[in-house]
Amino acid sequence: MRDLAHLPLIIALAIYLVIITGCASLVEEVQTWESDRDIPKLTAGLRHSDPTVREKSAAALGRIKATSAALELTRVLESDSSRRVQAAAARSVGAMKSVASFSALMQALQSSDGQLRNAALETLFEFYDAKVLSDTESFEVLLLGIERGTVRQKVAAAKHAGGKGKKAVESLSRFLTHSDSEVRQAATMALGFTGDVSAGDSLLRAMRDPDESVRQVAMVSLGMMGDKRAIEPLSAAASDSSSPFWSSALAALSKVDRAAAHK
């Protein structure tokens, strides 16, 4: 009778092993599904109880660009319990250029999970490059890239946002009071890329930022713009050879002088 006492545990373990083995073999099978005729099975896989099966199914649908599954992938992006599965869905709707997922991708950017945010933003950048978004949506993506992206994504977003010129200045200037110094640095860089004189006041404020890197970027940005109002603060910084951004100040002054000479 003592041996029978362990029977429920043994049965439970046996069932668990069967389930795990079954899921593992299904994951392997999913990875062989690569054609249009496999779309129904892959779409069904998005609702499987195993997150690995859902993740592999989402990725496979993206590889074969199964546009008929775009709405189901958007549902996964919005509501799946696994961040890995959501990230896979984000990448796949990007491969399909499924603009219908725009709102879900923007919502994913608010996630605390870095992998999901990165996947969503990379997809939105793909939409931006493909010119499938409206002007308003495109600019919103760039601003969120500055605020929520990785350092590489912030720099890329700053260059494109700056390319919008004068109309971007007000929105970018708001970031100069952001609590994250990397966001302030990217915004300062973008203001320089606008090349518009209306950004000068904001850049002069950025030169008083508590973060040294932000001040350095502000100097370079003012130099890029050739703003004469930058000469006094740049000269002060350039006169201190012990300053860590002394060389940046000198380079910016040189650009201001060259810009003045061509006017």
Beta strands, then each sheet from edge to edge (+ up, - down):
end
